[in-house]
Amino acid sequence: MTLMMIRRNILLYFRDKGMFFTSLITPGILLVLYVSFLGNVFRDTFRQVFEPYGGLPEELIEGCVGGQLTSSLLAVCCVTVSFCANFLMVQDKAGGAVRDFAVTPVSGNRLAFSYYCATLINALFVCLVASVLCLGYVALTGWYLSFGDVCLILLDVILLVFFGTALSSIINYFLTTQGQISAVGSIVSSCYGFVCGAYMPISQFAPGLQKVLACLPGTYGTALLRNHTLNGTYREMRRFGIPESAISEMQKAMDCRIEFFGNSVSIPAMYGILVGTVLLLLGIYVLMTRKKTVAK
């Protein structure tokens, strides 16, 4: 029965052309906007930083820009697409489908689990397509990624989709109308990119705000993507003769290195924070659905 519900939710998502195509074309639209409006900003930044060291080849600069834009786009899409894919749960409440399920043998826990699994599968599909699109853009501008870097990027995307699905499941659990869907969708789409450091590096914010954002798990998801999309360009910089101190400053400026109240957070610790947050959110979601089932 649970598998049937998961299948039903997946099919409804793909049949809803508005929901599906909006999710699918959003990464492409964001990539065009990022390249058009942020590309030159990052390009000028990289040129200015490395000018004292003799500058960098244009292809390497383009590789840096491509990695920066790719990490920004994927960090945002993994969460916003998860929210969009999870709106089916709210639509079932608004349309009365949940009341119909209440008179069937499907328990509340299984229903909640089916929504989570279907959202995870749908969001993973869209975000992996977005990853291929972004990697294609990097290949056209300046490819310095190794096979290991690509695998780590995909791992980061998968973990962020798990995070986005768990977070959206908890928030959407309380929504019951189409108006609430629109409001939450607008807030998440417009705000998440700022609070996770995707639109502008956190290192550019005020010190107090940096400390606040360092407490948010999404920040570390963005930092992981930054590290893995720019790893190849940093290796090439070392081969080109750029001093390690300059590369280290660049990594800090681009949020590859995050400080938590003065302490540098390692990459394994970033993974630990992200995985721990996913497990915590899943536990909260399970407790919420159980409580409602018991109350009934």
Secondary structure, DSSP 8 states (H G I E B T S, - for coil): -HHHHHHHHHHHHHH-HHHHHHHHHHHHHHHHHIIIIIHHHHHHHHHHHHGGGT---HHHHHHHHHHHHHHHHHHHHHHHHHHHHTHHHHHHHHHTHHHHHTTSS--HHHHHHHHHHHHHHHHHHHHHHHHHHHHHHHHHH-----HHHHHHHHHHHHHHHHHHHHHHHHHHTT--SHHHHHHHHHHHHHHHHHHTTSSS-GGGS-HHHHHHHTTSHHHHHHHHHHHHHHHHHHHHHHHHT--HHHHHHHHHHTTSSEEETTEEE-HHHHHHHHHHHHHHHHHHHHHHHHHHHHH-
